[in-house]
């Protein structure tokens, strides 16, 4: 059985669409754990209706404690051998769980699909043959992470239960996906990533990455440092984690830091730490684009070097800003 965990908080506008997509799955041996995280709109009433109509749906209510707590509570209450997370404003394809289960063999612990932030692309029927984009063990998965083949998202994946239980989501922090997304790879035997868009990820202006700066955004370094500590006993992998964190620190600086921000120096300090971590593997450092850019002029990397590079890269590749759904 697959346990589908759905944290719910003030999503009455999108909740029915999400729950319908779960209810209509072609793979039917499921239980759906809805964790109402203190919603103040009609989300709880909507959840109760689905539980009344479908015996596979269960509702847990708690005071508002955040998405990490809701996920952990849902996992603790679930009974399935496999676990999938679905955010309550997102949608999954009708054959999403069935497709992931096809690749969940005895030695596989995580199967990951692609996702899209374009609802138009999601709704287009995808009839092409599914292929494997990546298949590897724990070490291979961590080493490929800087290439962005795999995602840190809790969603878009089917997990063997023991993997999720091995690393609960840190509560009281944002950017917890960075910690668990890579941290869980420490405990797997094999992960498979398939070329299949099974998940629609809805973006909002209210999402963390689109909000104005607050000191809460410094949590990104707390979870990054926790990740480095988690892998401290596997030193050969730390440079690869460092390479990924250089990318994260760079992009968070670009999104968060405006002129005069008092935390700019701190961002640069953490970036330097992650750069040094990557340099413990000289070959990796030489072949990492962000490290090469950083070495041009570390002092002005965030304020000048990277913004120019990123502008030219977007111009060359015709990249436009992602449309955000209000």
Secondary structure, 3 states (H helix, E strand, C coil): CEEEEEEECCCCCCHHHHHHHHHCCCCCCEEEEEEEECCCCCHHHHHHHHHHHCCCEEEEEECCCCHHHHHHHHHHHCCCCEEEECCCCCEECCCHHHHHHHCCCCCCCEEEEEEECCHHHHHCCCCCCCCEEEEECHHHHHHHHHHCCCCCCCCCEEEEHHHHHHCCCCCCCCCHHHHHHHHHHHHCCCEEEEEEEEEECCCCCCCHHHCCCCHHHHHHHHHHHHHHHHCCCCHHHHHHHHHHHHHHHHHHHHHHCCCCCCCHHHHHHHHHHHHHHHCCCHHHHHCCHHHHHHHHCHHHHHHHHHHHHHHHHHHHHCCCCCCCCC
